[in-house]
Amino acid sequence: MGIQDIIEGKKQWRAHMARVKALPPDYQIVYKEIQRYFFKVGPIDLPDGSLFSGIVDFFEEGVAAGKGVLELIGNDVAAFCDDLIKDSRTYADIYQESIGGEPGTAEK
């Protein structure tokens, strides 16, 4: 990764965050909670940025339709996030596999 890639990445992230800041306050709050959840859970494909931009696209469509954010995602932000990444591998899955267990199972 060269310096140009880093600069371009920062430009894209700033443009993305400008879109987030243009959303109504309730959408911004939920977006930040989603972002925090994903940074904790760690889906592997998170760095490519398509997940977050897709969420902003979805939120912008909801705003245009005059819907509240909870009408779009429901009352449980974590459940919404889990549904988004249910078929994606996470860093927790990789760790579980590295210690010899199957993802999603606990050893007795």
Gaussian input, Z-matrix of N, CA and C with variables (Angstrom, degrees):
# hf/3-21g

backbone

0 1
 N
 C     1     B1
 C     2     B2     1     A1
 N     3     B3     2     A2     1     D1
 C     4     B4     3     A3     2     D2
 C     5     B5     4     A4     3     D3
 N     6     B6     5     A5     4     D4
 C     7     B7     6     A6     5     D5
 C     8     B8     7     A7     6     D6
 N     9     B9     8     A8     7     D7
 C    10    B10     9     A9     8     D8
 C    11    B11    10    A10     9     D9
 N    12    B12    11    A11    10    D10
 C    13    B13    12    A12    11    D11
 C    14    B14    13    A13    12    D12
 N    15    B15    14    A14    13    D13
 C    16    B16    15    A15    14    D14
 C    17    B17    16    A16    15    D15
 N    18    B18    17    A17    16    D16
 C    19    B19    18    A18    17    D17
 C    20    B20    19    A19    18    D18
 N    21    B21    20    A20    19    D19
 C    22    B22    21    A21    20    D20
 C    23    B23    22    A22    21    D21
 N    24    B24    23    A23    22    D22
 C    25    B25    24    A24    23    D23
 C    26    B26    25    A25    24    D24
 N    27    B27    26    A26    25    D25
 C    28    B28    27    A27    26    D26
 C    29    B29    28    A28    27    D27
 N    30    B30    29    A29    28    D28
 C    31    B31    30    A30    29    D29
 C    32    B32    31    A31    30    D30
 N    33    B33    32    A32    31    D31
 C    34    B34    33    A33    32    D32
 C    35    B35    34    A34    33    D33
 N    36    B36    35    A35    34    D34
 C    37    B37    36    A36    35    D35
 C    38    B38    37    A37    36    D36
 N    39    B39    38    A38    37    D37
 C    40    B40    39    A39    38    D38
 C    41    B41    40    A40    39    D39
 N    42    B42    41    A41    40    D40
 C    43    B43    42    A42    41    D41
 C    44    B44    43    A43    42    D42
 N    45    B45    44    A44    43    D43
 C    46    B46    45    A45    44    D44
 C    47    B47    46    A46    45    D45
 N    48    B48    47    A47    46    D46
 C    49    B49    48    A48    47    D47
 C    50    B50    49    A49    48    D48
 N    51    B51    50    A50    49    D49
 C    52    B52    51    A51    50    D50
 C    53    B53    52    A52    51    D51
 N    54    B54    53    A53    52    D52
 C    55    B55    54    A54    53    D53
 C    56    B56    55    A55    54    D54
 N    57    B57    56    A56    55    D55
 C    58    B58    57    A57    56    D56
 C    59    B59    58    A58    57    D57
 N    60    B60    59    A59    58    D58
 C    61    B61    60    A60    59    D59
 C    62    B62    61    A61    60    D60
 N    63    B63    62    A62    61    D61
 C    64    B64    63    A63    62    D62
 C    65    B65    64    A64    63    D63
 N    66    B66    65    A65    64    D64
 C    67    B67    66    A66    65    D65
 C    68    B68    67    A67    66    D66
 N    69    B69    68    A68    67    D67
 C    70    B70    69    A69    68    D68
 C    71    B71    70    A70    69    D69
 N    72    B72    71    A71    70    D70
 C    73    B73    72    A72    71    D71
 C    74    B74    73    A73    72    D72
 N    75    B75    74    A74    73    D73
 C    76    B76    75    A75    74    D74
 C    77    B77    76    A76    75    D75
 N    78    B78    77    A77    76    D76
 C    79    B79    78    A78    77    D77
 C    80    B80    79    A79    78    D78
 N    81    B81    80    A80    79    D79
 C    82    B82    81    A81    80    D80
 C    83    B83    82    A82    81    D81
 N    84    B84    83    A83    82    D82
 C    85    B85    84    A84    83    D83
 C    86    B86    85    A85    84    D84
 N    87    B87    86    A86    85    D85
 C    88    B88    87    A87    86    D86
 C    89    B89    88    A88    87    D87
 N    90    B90    89    A89    88    D88
 C    91    B91    90    A90    89    D89
 C    92    B92    91    A91    90    D90
 N    93    B93    92    A92    91    D91
 C    94    B94    93    A93    92    D92
 C    95    B95    94    A94    93    D93
 N    96    B96    95    A95    94    D94
 C    97    B97    96    A96    95    D95
 C    98    B98    97    A97    96    D96
 N    99    B99    98    A98    97    D97
 C   100   B100    99    A99    98    D98
 C   101   B101   100   A100    99    D99
 N   102   B102   101   A101   100   D100
 C   103   B103   102   A102   101   D101
 C   104   B104   103   A103   102   D102
 N   105   B105   104   A104   103   D103
 C   106   B106   105   A105   104   D104
 C   107   B107   106   A106   105   D105
 N   108   B108   107   A107   106   D106
 C   109   B109   108   A108   107   D107
 C   110   B110   109   A109   108   D108
 N   111   B111   110   A110   109   D109
 C   112   B112   111   A111   110   D110
 C   113   B113   112   A112   111   D111
 N   114   B114   113   A113   112   D112
 C   115   B115   114   A114   113   D113
 C   116   B116   115   A115   114   D114
 N   117   B117   116   A116   115   D115
 C   118   B118   117   A117   116   D116
 C   119   B119   118   A118   117   D117
 N   120   B120   119   A119   118   D118
 C   121   B121   120   A120   119   D119
 C   122   B122   121   A121   120   D120
 N   123   B123   122   A122   121   D121
 C   124   B124   123   A123   122   D122
 C   125   B125   124   A124   123   D123
 N   126   B126   125   A125   124   D124
 C   127   B127   126   A126   125   D125
 C   128   B128   127   A127   126   D126
 N   129   B129   128   A128   127   D127
 C   130   B130   129   A129   128   D128
 C   131   B131   130   A130   129   D129
 N   132   B132   131   A131   130   D130
 C   133   B133   132   A132   131   D131
 C   134   B134   133   A133   132   D132
 N   135   B135   134   A134   133   D133
 C   136   B136   135   A135   134   D134
 C   137   B137   136   A136   135   D135
 N   138   B138   137   A137   136   D136
 C   139   B139   138   A138   137   D137
 C   140   B140   139   A139   138   D138
 N   141   B141   140   A140   139   D139
 C   142   B142   141   A141   140   D140
 C   143   B143   142   A142   141   D141
 N   144   B144   143   A143   142   D142
 C   145   B145   144   A144   143   D143
 C   146   B146   145   A145   144   D144
 N   147   B147   146   A146   145   D145
 C   148   B148   147   A147   146   D146
 C   149   B149   148   A148   147   D147
 N   150   B150   149   A149   148   D148
 C   151   B151   150   A150   149   D149
 C   152   B152   151   A151   150   D150
 N   153   B153   152   A152   151   D151
 C   154   B154   153   A153   152   D152
 C   155   B155   154   A154   153   D153
 N   156   B156   155   A155   154   D154
 C   157   B157   156   A156   155   D155
 C   158   B158   157   A157   156   D156
 N   159   B159   158   A158   157   D157
 C   160   B160   159   A159   158   D158
 C   161   B161   160   A160   159   D159
 N   162   B162   161   A161   160   D160
 C   163   B163   162   A162   161   D161
 C   164   B164   163   A163   162   D162
 N   165   B165   164   A164   163   D163
 C   166   B166   165   A165   164   D164
 C   167   B167   166   A166   165   D165
 N   168   B168   167   A167   166   D166
 C   169   B169   168   A168   167   D167
 C   170   B170   169   A169   168   D168
 N   171   B171   170   A170   169   D169
 C   172   B172   171   A171   170   D170
 C   173   B173   172   A172   171   D171
 N   174   B174   173   A173   172   D172
 C   175   B175   174   A174   173   D173
 C   176   B176   175   A175   174   D174
 N   177   B177   176   A176   175   D175
 C   178   B178   177   A177   176   D176
 C   179   B179   178   A178   177   D177
 N   180   B180   179   A179   178   D178
 C   181   B181   180   A180   179   D179
 C   182   B182   181   A181   180   D180
 N   183   B183   182   A182   181   D181
 C   184   B184   183   A183   182   D182
 C   185   B185   184   A184   183   D183
 N   186   B186   185   A185   184   D184
 C   187   B187   186   A186   185   D185
 C   188   B188   187   A187   186   D186
 N   189   B189   188   A188   187   D187
 C   190   B190   189   A189   188   D188
 C   191   B191   190   A190   189   D189
 N   192   B192   191   A191   190   D190
 C   193   B193   192   A192   191   D191
 C   194   B194   193   A193   192   D192
 N   195   B195   194   A194   193   D193
 C   196   B196   195   A195   194   D194
 C   197   B197   196   A196   195   D195
 N   198   B198   197   A197   196   D196
 C   199   B199   198   A198   197   D197
 C   200   B200   199   A199   198   D198
 N   201   B201   200   A200   199   D199
 C   202   B202   201   A201   200   D200
 C   203   B203   202   A202   201   D201
 N   204   B204   203   A203   202   D202
 C   205   B205   204   A204   203   D203
 C   206   B206   205   A205   204   D204
 N   207   B207   206   A206   205   D205
 C   208   B208   207   A207   206   D206
 C   209   B209   208   A208   207   D207
 N   210   B210   209   A209   208   D208
 C   211   B211   210   A210   209   D209
 C   212   B212   211   A211   210   D210
 N   213   B213   212   A212   211   D211
 C   214   B214   213   A213   212   D212
 C   215   B215   214   A214   213   D213
 N   216   B216   215   A215   214   D214
 C   217   B217   216   A216   215   D215
 C   218   B218   217   A217   216   D216
 N   219   B219   218   A218   217   D217
 C   220   B220   219   A219   218   D218
 C   221   B221   220   A220   219   D219
 N   222   B222   221   A221   220   D220
 C   223   B223   222   A222   221   D221
 C   224   B224   223   A223   222   D222
 N   225   B225   224   A224   223   D223
 C   226   B226   225   A225   224   D224
 C   227   B227   226   A226   225   D225
 N   228   B228   227   A227   226   D226
 C   229   B229   228   A228   227   D227
 C   230   B230   229   A229   228   D228
 N   231   B231   230   A230   229   D229
 C   232   B232   231   A231   230   D230
 C   233   B233   232   A232   231   D231
 N   234   B234   233   A233   232   D232
 C   235   B235   234   A234   233   D233
 C   236   B236   235   A235   234   D234
 N   237   B237   236   A236   235   D235
 C   238   B238   237   A237   236   D236
 C   239   B239   238   A238   237   D237
 N   240   B240   239   A239   238   D238
 C   241   B241   240   A240   239   D239
 C   242   B242   241   A241   240   D240
 N   243   B243   242   A242   241   D241
 C   244   B244   243   A243   242   D242
 C   245   B245   244   A244   243   D243
 N   246   B246   245   A245   244   D244
 C   247   B247   246   A246   245   D245
 C   248   B248   247   A247   246   D246
 N   249   B249   248   A248   247   D247
 C   250   B250   249   A249   248   D248
 C   251   B251   250   A250   249   D249
 N   252   B252   251   A251   250   D250
 C   253   B253   252   A252   251   D251
 C   254   B254   253   A253   252   D252
 N   255   B255   254   A254   253   D253
 C   256   B256   255   A255   254   D254
 C   257   B257   256   A256   255   D255
 N   258   B258   257   A257   256   D256
 C   259   B259   258   A258   257   D257
 C   260   B260   259   A259   258   D258
 N   261   B261   260   A260   259   D259
 C   262   B262   261   A261   260   D260
 C   263   B263   262   A262   261   D261
 N   264   B264   263   A263   262   D262
 C   265   B265   264   A264   263   D263
 C   266   B266   265   A265   264   D264
 N   267   B267   266   A266   265   D265
 C   268   B268   267   A267   266   D266
 C   269   B269   268   A268   267   D267
 N   270   B270   269   A269   268   D268
 C   271   B271   270   A270   269   D269
 C   272   B272   271   A271   270   D270
 N   273   B273   272   A272   271   D271
 C   274   B274   273   A273   272   D272
 C   275   B275   274   A274   273   D273
 N   276   B276   275   A275   274   D274
 C   277   B277   276   A276   275   D275
 C   278   B278   277   A277   276   D276
 N   279   B279   278   A278   277   D277
 C   280   B280   279   A279   278   D278
 C   281   B281   280   A280   279   D279
 N   282   B282   281   A281   280   D280
 C   283   B283   282   A282   281   D281
 C   284   B284   283   A283   282   D282
 N   285   B285   284   A284   283   D283
 C   286   B286   285   A285   284   D284
 C   287   B287   286   A286   285   D285
 N   288   B288   287   A287   286   D286
 C   289   B289   288   A288   287   D287
 C   290   B290   289   A289   288   D288
 N   291   B291   290   A290   289   D289
 C   292   B292   291   A291   290   D290
 C   293   B293   292   A292   291   D291
 N   294   B294   293   A293   292   D292
 C   295   B295   294   A294   293   D293
 C   296   B296   295   A295   294   D294
 N   297   B297   296   A296   295   D295
 C   298   B298   297   A297   296   D296
 C   299   B299   298   A298   297   D297
 N   300   B300   299   A299   298   D298
 C   301   B301   300   A300   299   D299
 C   302   B302   301   A301   300   D300
 N   303   B303   302   A302   301   D301
 C   304   B304   303   A303   302   D302
 C   305   B305   304   A304   303   D303
 N   306   B306   305   A305   304   D304
 C   307   B307   306   A306   305   D305
 C   308   B308   307   A307   306   D306
 N   309   B309   308   A308   307   D307
 C   310   B310   309   A309   308   D308
 C   311   B311   310   A310   309   D309
 N   312   B312   311   A311   310   D310
 C   313   B313   312   A312   311   D311
 C   314   B314   313   A313   312   D312
 N   315   B315   314   A314   313   D313
 C   316   B316   315   A315   314   D314
 C   317   B317   316   A316   315   D315
 N   318   B318   317   A317   316   D316
 C   319   B319   318   A318   317   D317
 C   320   B320   319   A319   318   D318
 N   321   B321   320   A320   319   D319
 C   322   B322   321   A321   320   D320
 C   323   B323   322   A322   321   D321

   B1=1.4446
   B2=1.5134
   B3=1.3025
   B4=1.4528
   B5=1.5141
   B6=1.3052
   B7=1.4626
   B8=1.5240
   B9=1.3288
   B10=1.4687
   B11=1.5269
   B12=1.3180
   B13=1.4634
   B14=1.5308
   B15=1.3071
   B16=1.4635
   B17=1.5267
   B18=1.3219
   B19=1.4678
   B20=1.5265
   B21=1.3245
   B22=1.4685
   B23=1.5242
   B24=1.3168
   B25=1.4591
   B26=1.5175
   B27=1.3262
   B28=1.4681
   B29=1.5199
   B30=1.3213
   B31=1.4667
   B32=1.5231
   B33=1.3258
   B34=1.4573
   B35=1.5292
   B36=1.3364
   B37=1.4609
   B38=1.5272
   B39=1.3282
   B40=1.4660
   B41=1.5278
   B42=1.3269
   B43=1.4751
   B44=1.5265
   B45=1.3176
   B46=1.4660
   B47=1.5264
   B48=1.3199
   B49=1.4540
   B50=1.5253
   B51=1.3233
   B52=1.4659
   B53=1.5246
   B54=1.3398
   B55=1.4687
   B56=1.5258
   B57=1.3283
   B58=1.4659
   B59=1.5279
   B60=1.3257
   B61=1.4649
   B62=1.5213
   B63=1.3309
   B64=1.4661
   B65=1.5305
   B66=1.3243
   B67=1.4601
   B68=1.5246
   B69=1.3402
   B70=1.4711
   B71=1.5347
   B72=1.3250
   B73=1.4700
   B74=1.5269
   B75=1.3375
   B76=1.4666
   B77=1.5275
   B78=1.3082
   B79=1.4544
   B80=1.5333
   B81=1.3350
   B82=1.4653
   B83=1.5244
   B84=1.3234
   B85=1.4636
   B86=1.5220
   B87=1.3229
   B88=1.4629
   B89=1.5204
   B90=1.3277
   B91=1.4662
   B92=1.5278
   B93=1.3254
   B94=1.4636
   B95=1.5250
   B96=1.3314
   B97=1.4666
   B98=1.5314
   B99=1.3260
   B100=1.4632
   B101=1.5262
   B102=1.3096
   B103=1.4687
   B104=1.5278
   B105=1.3112
   B106=1.4695
   B107=1.5310
   B108=1.3223
   B109=1.4672
   B110=1.5277
   B111=1.3315
   B112=1.4583
   B113=1.5255
   B114=1.3117
   B115=1.4563
   B116=1.5203
   B117=1.3414
   B118=1.4525
   B119=1.5235
   B120=1.3268
   B121=1.4570
   B122=1.5264
   B123=1.3046
   B124=1.4466
   B125=1.5109
   B126=1.3504
   B127=1.4628
   B128=1.5257
   B129=1.3144
   B130=1.4591
   B131=1.5221
   B132=1.3359
   B133=1.4640
   B134=1.5247
   B135=1.3143
   B136=1.4552
   B137=1.5211
   B138=1.3407
   B139=1.4584
   B140=1.5359
   B141=1.3349
   B142=1.4581
   B143=1.5212
   B144=1.3332
   B145=1.4521
   B146=1.5173
   B147=1.3081
   B148=1.4613
   B149=1.5265
   B150=1.3101
   B151=1.4573
   B152=1.5231
   B153=1.3186
   B154=1.4582
   B155=1.5241
   B156=1.3227
   B157=1.4685
   B158=1.5229
   B159=1.3187
   B160=1.4627
   B161=1.5171
   B162=1.3238
   B163=1.4587
   B164=1.5239
   B165=1.3205
   B166=1.4652
   B167=1.5322
   B168=1.3285
   B169=1.4713
   B170=1.5290
   B171=1.3268
   B172=1.4638
   B173=1.5267
   B174=1.3246
   B175=1.4628
   B176=1.5301
   B177=1.3290
   B178=1.4671
   B179=1.5245
   B180=1.3391
   B181=1.4644
   B182=1.5287
   B183=1.3211
   B184=1.4607
   B185=1.5172
   B186=1.3225
   B187=1.4642
   B188=1.5250
   B189=1.3330
   B190=1.4625
   B191=1.5257
   B192=1.3311
   B193=1.4619
   B194=1.5282
   B195=1.3327
   B196=1.4583
   B197=1.5197
   B198=1.3124
   B199=1.4633
   B200=1.5267
   B201=1.3079
   B202=1.4478
   B203=1.5175
   B204=1.3028
   B205=1.4614
   B206=1.5269
   B207=1.3267
   B208=1.4666
   B209=1.5277
   B210=1.3216
   B211=1.4657
   B212=1.5242
   B213=1.3194
   B214=1.4665
   B215=1.5195
   B216=1.3238
   B217=1.4638
   B218=1.5194
   B219=1.3171
   B220=1.4554
   B221=1.5247
   B222=1.3138
   B223=1.4696
   B224=1.5199
   B225=1.3146
   B226=1.4602
   B227=1.5321
   B228=1.3144
   B229=1.4673
   B230=1.5248
   B231=1.3215
   B232=1.4658
   B233=1.5284
   B234=1.3252
   B235=1.4695
   B236=1.5310
   B237=1.3209
   B238=1.4640
   B239=1.5294
   B240=1.3173
   B241=1.4654
   B242=1.5284
   B243=1.3180
   B244=1.4607
   B245=1.5211
   B246=1.3237
   B247=1.4657
   B248=1.5267
   B249=1.3253
   B250=1.4654
   B251=1.5261
   B252=1.3197
   B253=1.4690
   B254=1.5237
   B255=1.3227
   B256=1.4638
   B257=1.5234
   B258=1.3184
   B259=1.4622
   B260=1.5236
   B261=1.3207
   B262=1.4686
   B263=1.5228
   B264=1.3057
   B265=1.4607
   B266=1.5211
   B267=1.3137
   B268=1.4547
   B269=1.5286
   B270=1.3055
   B271=1.4611
   B272=1.5271
   B273=1.3227
   B274=1.4680
   B275=1.5273
   B276=1.3409
   B277=1.4680
   B278=1.5229
   B279=1.3114
   B280=1.4664
   B281=1.5317
   B282=1.3178
   B283=1.4523
   B284=1.5222
   B285=1.3212
   B286=1.4682
   B287=1.5257
   B288=1.3244
   B289=1.4618
   B290=1.5273
   B291=1.3150
   B292=1.4664
   B293=1.5222
   B294=1.3228
   B295=1.4632
   B296=1.5181
   B297=1.3400
   B298=1.4651
   B299=1.5031
   B300=1.3063
   B301=1.4527
   B302=1.5158
   B303=1.2799
   B304=1.4533
   B305=1.5190
   B306=1.3303
   B307=1.4665
   B308=1.5210
   B309=1.3223
   B310=1.4502
   B311=1.5170
   B312=1.3235
   B313=1.4680
   B314=1.5123
   B315=1.2923
   B316=1.4664
   B317=1.5177
   B318=1.3138
   B319=1.4637
   B320=1.5156
   B321=1.3290
   B322=1.4742
   B323=1.5100
   A1=108.30
   A2=114.75
   A3=120.01
   A4=112.22
   A5=114.63
   A6=120.69
   A7=111.29
   A8=117.00
   A9=120.62
   A10=110.68
   A11=117.11
   A12=120.87
   A13=110.79
   A14=115.96
   A15=120.63
   A16=110.35
   A17=116.36
   A18=120.68
   A19=110.02
   A20=116.77
   A21=120.70
   A22=110.69
   A23=116.89
   A24=120.79
   A25=112.28
   A26=116.36
   A27=120.43
   A28=111.28
   A29=116.93
   A30=120.57
   A31=110.43
   A32=116.04
   A33=120.07
   A34=110.79
   A35=116.93
   A36=120.32
   A37=110.92
   A38=117.63
   A39=120.39
   A40=111.12
   A41=116.78
   A42=120.44
   A43=110.07
   A44=116.12
   A45=120.86
   A46=110.23
   A47=117.30
   A48=120.76
   A49=111.72
   A50=118.04
   A51=120.61
   A52=110.15
   A53=116.35
   A54=120.01
   A55=110.49
   A56=116.42
   A57=120.57
   A58=109.80
   A59=116.80
   A60=120.42
   A61=112.55
   A62=117.61
   A63=121.34
   A64=111.85
   A65=117.20
   A66=121.27
   A67=110.40
   A68=117.75
   A69=120.14
   A70=111.06
   A71=117.20
   A72=120.79
   A73=115.18
   A74=118.49
   A75=119.01
   A76=111.01
   A77=117.86
   A78=121.57
   A79=110.65
   A80=116.42
   A81=120.23
   A82=110.98
   A83=116.51
   A84=120.42
   A85=110.29
   A86=116.62
   A87=120.53
   A88=110.41
   A89=117.94
   A90=120.79
   A91=110.27
   A92=117.23
   A93=120.45
   A94=111.27
   A95=117.43
   A96=120.49
   A97=110.59
   A98=117.14
   A99=121.17
   A100=109.70
   A101=115.58
   A102=121.21
   A103=109.93
   A104=117.68
   A105=122.14
   A106=109.90
   A107=116.78
   A108=121.28
   A109=110.58
   A110=116.76
   A111=119.73
   A112=112.22
   A113=118.01
   A114=119.62
   A115=110.50
   A116=117.49
   A117=121.29
   A118=112.17
   A119=116.10
   A120=121.82
   A121=111.07
   A122=117.23
   A123=121.84
   A124=117.75
   A125=118.57
   A126=117.12
   A127=110.30
   A128=117.11
   A129=121.92
   A130=112.47
   A131=117.40
   A132=120.00
   A133=113.27
   A134=118.29
   A135=122.34
   A136=113.79
   A137=120.02
   A138=119.22
   A139=115.29
   A140=119.09
   A141=118.37
   A142=112.79
   A143=117.57
   A144=121.14
   A145=116.34
   A146=119.16
   A147=119.79
   A148=112.15
   A149=117.73
   A150=121.12
   A151=110.67
   A152=117.05
   A153=120.90
   A154=112.12
   A155=117.48
   A156=118.63
   A157=110.65
   A158=117.67
   A159=120.61
   A160=111.86
   A161=116.78
   A162=120.98
   A163=109.94
   A164=117.21
   A165=120.31
   A166=110.05
   A167=117.65
   A168=120.65
   A169=110.23
   A170=116.21
   A171=122.61
   A172=111.00
   A173=116.53
   A174=121.13
   A175=111.34
   A176=117.28
   A177=120.11
   A178=110.89
   A179=116.88
   A180=120.31
   A181=110.55
   A182=117.18
   A183=121.22
   A184=112.16
   A185=116.53
   A186=120.79
   A187=109.48
   A188=116.58
   A189=121.03
   A190=111.69
   A191=116.72
   A192=121.30
   A193=112.13
   A194=117.00
   A195=121.11
   A196=114.14
   A197=117.52
   A198=121.30
   A199=110.65
   A200=115.15
   A201=121.04
   A202=109.78
   A203=116.52
   A204=120.46
   A205=111.87
   A206=117.21
   A207=119.25
   A208=112.20
   A209=117.15
   A210=119.96
   A211=110.15
   A212=116.92
   A213=121.66
   A214=112.21
   A215=116.32
   A216=118.84
   A217=114.49
   A218=117.84
   A219=120.96
   A220=110.16
   A221=116.06
   A222=120.94
   A223=113.66
   A224=118.40
   A225=121.95
   A226=110.15
   A227=115.96
   A228=121.25
   A229=110.84
   A230=117.15
   A231=120.49
   A232=111.27
   A233=117.38
   A234=120.45
   A235=110.08
   A236=117.00
   A237=121.21
   A238=109.83
   A239=116.63
   A240=121.56
   A241=111.12
   A242=116.16
   A243=120.33
   A244=111.22
   A245=117.02
   A246=120.35
   A247=111.17
   A248=116.77
   A249=120.08
   A250=112.62
   A251=116.64
   A252=119.77
   A253=112.74
   A254=117.91
   A255=119.95
   A256=113.13
   A257=118.88
   A258=121.37
   A259=113.07
   A260=116.94
   A261=121.42
   A262=110.19
   A263=115.31
   A264=119.54
   A265=109.15
   A266=115.39
   A267=121.14
   A268=108.99
   A269=115.14
   A270=119.37
   A271=110.62
   A272=117.09
   A273=120.46
   A274=110.29
   A275=117.60
   A276=120.81
   A277=110.80
   A278=116.28
   A279=120.64
   A280=110.36
   A281=116.29
   A282=119.97
   A283=110.57
   A284=116.13
   A285=120.52
   A286=110.36
   A287=117.02
   A288=120.68
   A289=111.18
   A290=117.29
   A291=120.75
   A292=112.05
   A293=117.48
   A294=119.37
   A295=111.07
   A296=116.19
   A297=120.04
   A298=115.86
   A299=119.15
   A300=120.77
   A301=111.33
   A302=115.46
   A303=120.83
   A304=108.40
   A305=118.57
   A306=120.29
   A307=110.76
   A308=115.34
   A309=120.18
   A310=114.84
   A311=117.78
   A312=120.55
   A313=109.42
   A314=115.55
   A315=120.03
   A316=108.56
   A317=115.35
   A318=119.58
   A319=108.99
   A320=115.44
   A321=120.12
   A322=109.87
   D1=118.46
   D2=-179.52
   D3=-90.58
   D4=175.70
   D5=-178.58
   D6=-63.99
   D7=-34.44
   D8=178.25
   D9=-64.72
   D10=-38.23
   D11=178.18
   D12=-64.67
   D13=-39.99
   D14=178.91
   D15=-65.26
   D16=-44.93
   D17=179.71
   D18=-62.78
   D19=-44.73
   D20=179.68
   D21=-63.39
   D22=-40.64
   D23=177.68
   D24=-61.32
   D25=-41.35
   D26=177.93
   D27=-65.05
   D28=-40.42
   D29=178.33
   D30=-61.92
   D31=-44.24
   D32=179.96
   D33=-64.56
   D34=-42.09
   D35=179.88
   D36=-64.61
   D37=-41.00
   D38=178.54
   D39=-64.32
   D40=-40.80
   D41=177.32
   D42=-63.97
   D43=-40.38
   D44=178.08
   D45=-62.05
   D46=-47.34
   D47=-178.82
   D48=-66.93
   D49=-29.38
   D50=174.73
   D51=-64.47
   D52=-37.69
   D53=176.25
   D54=-64.63
   D55=-40.10
   D56=179.10
   D57=-63.73
   D58=-43.63
   D59=-178.44
   D60=-67.68
   D61=-18.91
   D62=177.54
   D63=-81.17
   D64=-11.23
   D65=178.53
   D66=-75.71
   D67=157.85
   D68=174.70
   D69=-60.58
   D70=157.11
   D71=-176.01
   D72=-54.79
   D73=-40.23
   D74=-178.68
   D75=-66.94
   D76=-35.21
   D77=175.93
   D78=-66.76
   D79=-39.90
   D80=179.31
   D81=-62.68
   D82=-41.94
   D83=-179.77
   D84=-62.08
   D85=-47.27
   D86=-179.45
   D87=-65.58
   D88=-39.73
   D89=178.13
   D90=-59.39
   D91=-44.68
   D92=-179.62
   D93=-64.27
   D94=-35.84
   D95=176.57
   D96=-67.40
   D97=-40.06
   D98=177.06
   D99=-62.84
   D100=-45.46
   D101=179.56
   D102=-59.78
   D103=-46.08
   D104=179.79
   D105=-61.37
   D106=-43.10
   D107=-179.60
   D108=-61.89
   D109=-46.27
   D110=-178.71
   D111=-67.67
   D112=-34.62
   D113=177.46
   D114=-67.15
   D115=-29.14
   D116=177.02
   D117=-76.79
   D118=-47.57
   D119=-175.72
   D120=-72.75
   D121=-39.99
   D122=173.65
   D123=76.12
   D124=56.68
   D125=172.37
   D126=-61.98
   D127=139.74
   D128=-174.27
   D129=-62.32
   D130=-37.09
   D131=-176.64
   D132=-84.06
   D133=10.41
   D134=179.57
   D135=-60.06
   D136=-41.46
   D137=-176.90
   D138=-62.00
   D139=-21.32
   D140=-178.89
   D141=-71.95
   D142=-14.55
   D143=171.97
   D144=83.20
   D145=-10.18
   D146=-176.36
   D147=-68.79
   D148=-29.03
   D149=179.58
   D150=-64.37
   D151=-50.00
   D152=-178.90
   D153=-66.55
   D154=-41.54
   D155=179.27
   D156=-67.45
   D157=-33.02
   D158=175.69
   D159=-64.90
   D160=-37.94
   D161=177.68
   D162=-65.42
   D163=-43.14
   D164=179.05
   D165=-64.10
   D166=-41.14
   D167=175.62
   D168=-57.01
   D169=-47.41
   D170=179.56
   D171=-59.96
   D172=-43.81
   D173=179.27
   D174=-66.43
   D175=-40.84
   D176=178.83
   D177=-62.36
   D178=-38.29
   D179=176.38
   D180=-64.95
   D181=-39.03
   D182=177.83
   D183=-64.29
   D184=-40.71
   D185=177.79
   D186=-63.86
   D187=-44.60
   D188=-179.89
   D189=-62.16
   D190=-32.37
   D191=179.18
   D192=-83.16
   D193=-4.88
   D194=178.73
   D195=77.61
   D196=23.19
   D197=-179.58
   D198=-95.83
   D199=151.17
   D200=172.50
   D201=-78.29
   D202=157.25
   D203=-175.92
   D204=-63.05
   D205=-36.32
   D206=-179.60
   D207=-72.60
   D208=-22.10
   D209=172.78
   D210=-67.26
   D211=-30.87
   D212=-178.56
   D213=-79.94
   D214=-46.06
   D215=-170.74
   D216=-106.44
   D217=-15.11
   D218=-175.55
   D219=93.03
   D220=-178.45
   D221=-175.94
   D222=-83.38
   D223=-16.03
   D224=-175.55
   D225=-109.34
   D226=101.28
   D227=-177.78
   D228=-63.61
   D229=-41.19
   D230=-178.98
   D231=-63.12
   D232=-40.16
   D233=178.68
   D234=-64.83
   D235=-39.63
   D236=176.76
   D237=-60.66
   D238=-45.51
   D239=179.65
   D240=-63.33
   D241=-43.98
   D242=179.51
   D243=-60.91
   D244=-38.59
   D245=177.72
   D246=-65.02
   D247=-35.58
   D248=179.97
   D249=-66.19
   D250=-34.76
   D251=-174.61
   D252=-112.55
   D253=17.63
   D254=-174.45
   D255=-60.52
   D256=-28.91
   D257=179.77
   D258=-100.38
   D259=5.71
   D260=-179.02
   D261=-98.36
   D262=148.05
   D263=173.88
   D264=-80.37
   D265=145.76
   D266=177.34
   D267=-116.98
   D268=167.71
   D269=176.61
   D270=-65.03
   D271=-29.02
   D272=176.18
   D273=-64.76
   D274=-38.20
   D275=176.89
   D276=-62.53
   D277=-43.85
   D278=-179.75
   D279=-62.95
   D280=-42.16
   D281=178.64
   D282=-62.85
   D283=-45.40
   D284=-179.59
   D285=-59.40
   D286=-42.20
   D287=178.74
   D288=-66.07
   D289=-34.79
   D290=-177.62
   D291=-69.36
   D292=-26.12
   D293=178.67
   D294=-95.03
   D295=6.16
   D296=170.66
   D297=97.19
   D298=3.01
   D299=179.43
   D300=-102.59
   D301=166.75
   D302=175.37
   D303=-84.55
   D304=144.14
   D305=177.90
   D306=-60.46
   D307=137.75
   D308=177.36
   D309=84.35
   D310=4.16
   D311=178.26
   D312=-123.46
   D313=148.11
   D314=176.96
   D315=-110.60
   D316=140.20
   D317=178.95
   D318=-79.07
   D319=147.46
   D320=-179.47
   D321=-103.13

